[in-house]
Amino acid sequence: MTITFLPNRNWLRISSPSCTASAVGSTDSENTGLQSRKIRIYPEPALAKVWKRWQAACRYCYNQAIAYQRQHGAPKTARKLRDIILRSDLPGWVKDAPCHIKQNAVVEAWLAFRRSKDARFRSVRDRSHTLQFNAGNFRNGTWYPKLTRGLAFRASEEMPREWVRGTELMRVKDRWYAIFPEPVNEQCSLAKGVIALDPGVRSFLTGFDGAGFVDIAKGDFGRIVRLCYHLDDLQSRLSKAPRPKRRRMRQAAFRLRERIRNLVDECHRKVAAFLTDNYRLIFLPTFESAKMVAKAGRKFGSKTARAMLTWAHYRFKQLLKFQAKKKNVVVVEVSEAYTSKTCTKCGHIHTKLGGAKVFRCPKCNHRLPRDWQGALGVMLRALRDTAILFSSGQDAIAAPLSDNA
């Protein structure tokens, strides 16, 4: 499918990653996307010790590269920075690590400094550590088989014997993961529905598809709230606990955070699969949680702010766009300004809505649950601001309508 944008200064953000978006008159090129296959692995203690030593060497090279760039500025090419760092007087335990992963760490530092002059150093206390390997480093079902001869690991699922692309080895606390990039298997969705979504706290998402309202994950936040309260209680007792007990309490807190994240991720995946299987066009507001929960100018309490951050709406948006890419579904980001306050019947703006659960229009007395009001408002705003036309040839024209439409 091809999307053609008509020239207009006030474009909406339209995401259809499975197709190539281009301006009028340009030539499309094929886009082959990749997705990551993540496998949990269990190395024996000796092998885990070797991998940790490699990670420490890469972290050392990365930090040396950041320090050099802060003092002398970034070289024009990553290769020049690589030669400067790797040819310097490195400790022996760093020289013993494989060369390719150290080169990749220096390249990461070069890219990080180009993105931001305030690129930070990496710490041994970071939550996760990643080793990046080149295409030929994974052979015979392991990385650098000659350097790890006699050392083995178990995997939660079948591992490939060879891999033609670069791979990664990630450690999150004491959990190890092997990451293999593979091509995305695109599937054309047969759904023809349209839905507008309104992110929230009481309900993760509320949708309106023209035929009715859909409450997604309504009331499911209660289980996560209980885990958050348990985590808060554990954190409050942590500082008062005797030293031998603190380590176990920190491990318990980490397990609780992982459990909370896993529940949220499970919800994200199920909702994204449901939406992309049942709808061809999805209107999604630009829900900027980080700005909304900032203490300066915040208009709601800390409990609501924490719930918004825990739901991780931005992470869900990224997942939804990726699933849309795989299934040829169009995601359109629209503004949600005043969608909850504007009456969907008469257009009056309710300036004193506050945190009411039910929208009551002071002008026409129209009543609707607040989340439903928001979803319907997003749909009306999206239909006013843009037009999406699908032809039999799978071509689409997307353009904002004029203000008089």
GUKOL-955507 format. One line per field, with one value per residue (C-alpha): residue number from 1; residue in one letter; x, y, z. Coordinates in steps of 0.5 Angstrom, whole numbers, plus 500, padded with zeros to 3 digits. Layout:
GUKOL-955507
num = NUM_...
residuo = A_...
xx = X_...
yy = Y_...
zz = Z_...
***
This chain:
GUKOL-955507
num = 1_2_3_4_5_6_7_8_9_10_11_12_13_14_15_16_17_18_19_20_21_22_23_24_25_26_27_28_29_30_31_32_33_34_35_36_37_38_39_40_41_42_43_44_45_46_47_48_49_50_51_52_53_54_55_56_57_58_59_60_61_62_63_64_65_66_67_68_69_70_71_72_73_74_75_76_77_78_79_80_81_82_83_84_85_86_87_88_89_90_91_92_93_94_95_96_97_98_99_100_101_102_103_104_105_106_107_108_109_110_111_112_113_114_115_116_117_118_119_120_121_122_123_124_125_126_127_128_129_130_131_132_133_134_135_136_137_138_139_140_141_142_143_144_145_146_147_148_149_150_151_152_153_154_155_156_157_158_159_160_161_162_163_164_165_166_167_168_169_170_171_172_173_174_175_176_177_178_179_180_181_182_183_184_185_186_187_188_189_190_191_192_193_194_195_196_197_198_199_200_201_202_203_204_205_206_207_208_209_210_211_212_213_214_215_216_217_218_219_220_221_222_223_224_225_226_227_228_229_230_231_232_233_234_235_236_237_238_239_240_241_242_243_244_245_246_247_248_249_250_251_252_253_254_255_256_257_258_259_260_261_262_263_264_265_266_267_268_269_270_271_272_273_274_275_276_277_278_279_280_281_282_283_284_285_286_287_288_289_290_291_292_293_294_295_296_297_298_299_300_301_302_303_304_305_306_307_308_309_310_311_312_313_314_315_316_317_318_319_320_321_322_323_324_325_326_327_328_329_330_331_332_333_334_335_336_337_338_339_340_341_342_343_344_345_346_347_348_349_350_351_352_353_354_355_356_357_358_359_360_361_362_363_364_365_366_367_368_369_370_371_372_373_374_375_376_377_378_379_380_381_382_383_384_385_386_387_388_389_390_391_392_393_394_395_396_397_398_399_400_401_402_403_404_405
residuo = M_T_I_T_F_L_P_N_R_N_W_L_R_I_S_S_P_S_C_T_A_S_A_V_G_S_T_D_S_E_N_T_G_L_Q_S_R_K_I_R_I_Y_P_E_P_A_L_A_K_V_W_K_R_W_Q_A_A_C_R_Y_C_Y_N_Q_A_I_A_Y_Q_R_Q_H_G_A_P_K_T_A_R_K_L_R_D_I_I_L_R_S_D_L_P_G_W_V_K_D_A_P_C_H_I_K_Q_N_A_V_V_E_A_W_L_A_F_R_R_S_K_D_A_R_F_R_S_V_R_D_R_S_H_T_L_Q_F_N_A_G_N_F_R_N_G_T_W_Y_P_K_L_T_R_G_L_A_F_R_A_S_E_E_M_P_R_E_W_V_R_G_T_E_L_M_R_V_K_D_R_W_Y_A_I_F_P_E_P_V_N_E_Q_C_S_L_A_K_G_V_I_A_L_D_P_G_V_R_S_F_L_T_G_F_D_G_A_G_F_V_D_I_A_K_G_D_F_G_R_I_V_R_L_C_Y_H_L_D_D_L_Q_S_R_L_S_K_A_P_R_P_K_R_R_R_M_R_Q_A_A_F_R_L_R_E_R_I_R_N_L_V_D_E_C_H_R_K_V_A_A_F_L_T_D_N_Y_R_L_I_F_L_P_T_F_E_S_A_K_M_V_A_K_A_G_R_K_F_G_S_K_T_A_R_A_M_L_T_W_A_H_Y_R_F_K_Q_L_L_K_F_Q_A_K_K_K_N_V_V_V_V_E_V_S_E_A_Y_T_S_K_T_C_T_K_C_G_H_I_H_T_K_L_G_G_A_K_V_F_R_C_P_K_C_N_H_R_L_P_R_D_W_Q_G_A_L_G_V_M_L_R_A_L_R_D_T_A_I_L_F_S_S_G_Q_D_A_I_A_A_P_L_S_D_N_A
xx = 500_502_501_501_501_498_502_499_503_499_500_498_503_501_504_504_511_509_509_513_511_513_511_508_512_518_520_519_524_523_523_525_524_527_524_528_528_529_531_532_539_542_550_554_557_564_561_557_564_567_561_561_569_567_562_566_572_566_564_571_572_565_567_574_571_566_571_576_570_568_576_577_571_568_572_569_569_567_573_578_575_576_583_585_581_584_591_591_595_589_589_591_584_581_586_584_577_575_576_570_565_570_570_562_562_567_562_556_560_561_554_551_556_553_546_548_554_552_552_553_558_556_556_557_550_546_540_542_548_549_554_554_557_558_555_561_562_556_558_556_551_555_559_566_566_574_574_569_571_568_563_556_549_542_536_529_527_531_537_540_547_549_546_548_547_549_547_547_547_544_544_539_541_543_538_541_538_540_537_537_534_530_526_519_513_508_501_496_490_483_479_476_474_476_477_479_482_483_488_487_488_481_481_488_484_477_475_469_469_462_458_459_464_470_473_480_483_478_479_485_489_487_492_498_496_496_503_505_503_507_513_512_512_518_522_520_522_529_533_531_533_539_545_544_537_537_540_534_529_533_532_525_524_527_522_516_518_519_512_509_512_511_503_503_507_502_496_500_501_494_491_495_494_486_486_491_486_480_481_484_485_487_486_491_492_499_499_505_505_512_510_503_506_511_510_511_504_501_493_492_495_501_497_494_501_504_498_500_507_506_501_507_502_508_511_504_504_511_509_502_506_510_504_501_507_507_499_499_494_495_496_494_496_491_491_487_486_479_476_474_471_468_461_460_453_453_460_460_467_466_471_469_470_475_476_469_467_461_461_455_454_452_449_445_445_448_451_456_461_468_472_467_466_474_474_468_471_478_474_470_477_480_475_475_482_484_481_483_481_482_482_481_488_490_493_491_491_491_491_488_481_480_478_471_470
yy = 500_507_513_520_526_532_539_542_546_543_535_530_525_519_512_506_503_497_502_507_514_519_526_527_525_521_514_509_504_497_497_491_492_488_485_483_475_475_469_468_464_461_461_456_461_460_463_468_471_471_475_480_481_482_487_491_492_494_499_501_503_506_511_512_515_519_522_523_527_531_534_534_534_528_526_526_519_513_510_515_515_507_508_513_509_502_504_507_504_500_495_488_485_490_488_481_482_481_486_487_488_494_497_497_500_506_507_507_512_516_516_518_524_526_526_530_533_531_523_520_515_508_505_498_499_500_496_493_492_490_487_488_482_483_478_473_472_467_460_453_456_461_467_466_459_458_463_460_453_448_453_452_455_453_457_457_455_453_457_458_455_460_467_472_478_482_479_482_479_483_482_485_484_477_475_474_474_473_478_476_481_477_480_482_477_482_480_484_486_484_489_495_498_505_507_513_512_516_514_514_512_509_505_504_506_508_507_509_505_508_503_503_504_500_500_497_494_498_496_492_497_495_489_493_498_493_491_498_499_493_495_502_498_494_501_504_498_497_503_501_493_490_490_482_483_489_485_480_486_489_483_482_489_488_482_486_491_486_483_490_491_484_485_492_489_483_488_492_486_484_491_492_485_486_493_491_485_489_495_498_505_507_515_515_522_525_523_526_523_526_533_532_529_534_538_545_546_539_539_532_529_524_518_519_521_515_511_515_513_506_505_507_510_512_505_502_507_505_497_499_502_496_492_496_496_488_488_494_498_506_509_517_521_527_532_531_538_540_533_531_538_540_537_532_534_542_544_548_547_545_549_547_539_538_530_529_521_524_529_534_539_546_548_543_538_532_527_522_518_522_517_515_523_523_518_521_527_524_521_528_532_527_527_534_535_529_525_518_515_508_505_499_499_499_507_512_519_523_530_535_538_546_550_551_543
zz = 500_498_502_499_503_499_500_507_512_518_517_522_524_520_521_516_517_513_507_504_505_500_497_491_485_489_488_493_495_498_506_509_517_522_529_535_538_545_548_556_557_563_563_568_573_569_563_566_569_562_559_565_564_557_559_564_558_553_559_560_553_552_558_555_549_552_556_550_547_552_553_545_542_537_531_524_524_529_526_528_535_535_533_538_544_542_541_547_554_556_562_561_562_557_552_553_551_544_539_536_542_544_537_537_544_542_536_541_545_538_536_543_544_537_539_546_548_555_554_561_563_564_571_573_577_571_571_564_560_553_548_541_537_529_524_524_532_533_531_533_538_542_541_540_541_541_547_551_549_555_557_556_557_557_553_554_547_541_539_532_530_526_525_519_522_528_535_542_549_555_562_566_574_574_568_561_554_547_542_534_529_524_518_520_517_514_514_511_515_512_518_515_521_524_532_536_542_549_553_561_568_570_563_560_553_551_544_539_533_530_533_540_545_547_555_554_561_565_572_571_574_581_581_579_584_590_587_587_595_597_593_597_603_602_600_606_611_607_610_617_616_618_613_612_610_605_600_600_600_594_590_592_590_583_583_584_579_574_575_575_568_565_567_563_557_557_557_551_547_548_546_540_537_538_535_529_528_528_525_519_521_528_531_537_541_542_550_553_560_562_561_564_570_571_578_575_573_574_576_579_585_585_585_578_576_578_575_568_568_570_564_560_554_550_550_548_542_540_540_537_531_530_530_525_521_521_519_514_519_519_525_525_531_533_538_544_546_549_547_554_555_549_548_543_542_542_542_548_552_559_563_570_568_573_575_574_572_568_563_564_559_562_556_553_559_555_559_558_561_561_558_553_552_550_545_541_542_539_533_531_532_527_522_522_521_516_511_509_503_501_494_491_488_496_495_500_500_507_507_513_511_511_517_513_512
***
